[in-house]
Amino acid sequence: MKSKNWQGWVQVKWKPGTPDTAWKSWTKNPSVKGVWSTQGNWDCTIWIDVSTQDQFEEFVWKNIRNNKWVENTESFWAKQWWGSSKAA
């Protein structure tokens, strides 16, 4: 199964003192498919579904990096060539 869209994941590191609700504005955007709290060097992961790589980068810089509480991000994207579209 080949996907038409690019899937992207963004790791976010929050600034000290970030409120628990800092990420909630992202849930209103239809490109955001999920937000997870994470352990380790990053504080959360955001799953983004867009049509092109450029749309992904634009979303990261205009929506995520523009959040005043975001200290740093790391992202990667992929386009599925084969595999199940359903979670196990």
C-alpha positions as CSV (number, residue, x, y, z in Angstrom):
1,M,0.0,0.0,0.0
2,K,1.5,3.3,-1.1
3,S,0.6,6.5,0.7
4,K,0.0,9.7,-1.1
5,N,0.9,11.8,1.9
6,W,4.1,12.4,3.9
7,Q,4.0,11.4,7.5
8,G,6.2,13.5,9.9
9,W,7.2,13.2,13.5
10,V,8.5,16.1,15.5
11,Q,10.2,15.7,18.8
12,V,9.8,18.8,21.1
13,K,11.8,20.0,24.0
14,W,9.9,22.5,26.2
15,K,11.4,25.6,27.9
16,P,11.5,25.5,31.7
17,G,8.1,26.5,33.2
18,T,6.0,25.4,30.2
19,P,2.4,25.0,31.2
20,D,0.7,21.6,30.7
21,T,-1.6,23.0,28.0
22,A,1.2,24.5,25.7
23,W,0.6,21.8,23.1
24,K,-3.2,21.9,22.9
25,S,-3.5,24.5,20.1
26,W,-1.9,22.0,17.8
27,T,-4.9,19.6,18.2
28,K,-7.1,22.1,16.3
29,N,-5.0,21.6,13.1
30,P,-6.3,18.8,10.8
31,S,-2.7,17.9,9.9
32,V,-1.9,16.9,13.4
33,K,-2.8,13.2,13.9
34,G,-1.5,12.8,17.4
35,V,0.6,14.2,20.3
36,W,2.4,12.0,22.8
37,S,4.2,12.7,26.0
38,T,7.6,11.1,25.9
39,Q,10.6,10.1,28.1
40,G,14.2,10.9,27.5
41,N,15.7,14.0,25.9
42,W,12.4,15.1,24.3
43,D,9.2,16.1,26.1
44,C,6.6,15.2,23.4
45,T,6.2,13.8,19.9
46,I,3.8,15.2,17.3
47,W,2.6,13.1,14.4
48,I,1.8,15.2,11.2
49,D,0.2,14.1,8.0
50,V,0.7,16.4,5.0
51,S,1.0,16.2,1.2
52,T,4.6,17.3,0.6
53,Q,7.9,17.7,2.4
54,D,7.7,21.4,2.0
55,Q,4.3,21.5,3.8
56,F,5.8,19.5,6.6
57,E,8.7,21.9,7.0
58,E,6.4,24.9,6.8
59,F,4.1,23.4,9.4
60,V,7.1,22.7,11.8
61,W,8.4,26.3,11.5
62,K,5.1,28.2,11.5
63,N,3.2,26.1,14.0
64,I,5.5,24.2,16.3
65,R,8.7,26.3,16.4
66,N,6.5,29.5,16.6
67,N,5.1,28.3,20.0
68,K,6.8,30.5,22.6
69,W,7.3,27.5,24.9
70,V,9.3,25.4,22.4
71,E,13.0,25.3,23.1
72,N,14.1,22.9,20.4
73,T,12.8,20.4,17.9
74,E,14.0,17.4,15.9
75,S,12.0,16.0,13.1
76,F,11.9,13.4,10.4
77,W,9.4,12.5,7.8
78,A,8.6,9.4,5.6
79,K,6.4,8.4,2.8
80,Q,5.0,4.8,3.1
81,W,5.8,2.6,0.1
82,W,4.5,-0.7,1.5
83,G,2.9,-2.1,4.6
84,S,-0.3,-2.1,6.6
85,S,-2.2,1.1,7.1
86,K,-3.8,-0.3,10.2
87,A,-2.2,-0.4,13.7
88,A,-1.6,-3.9,15.0
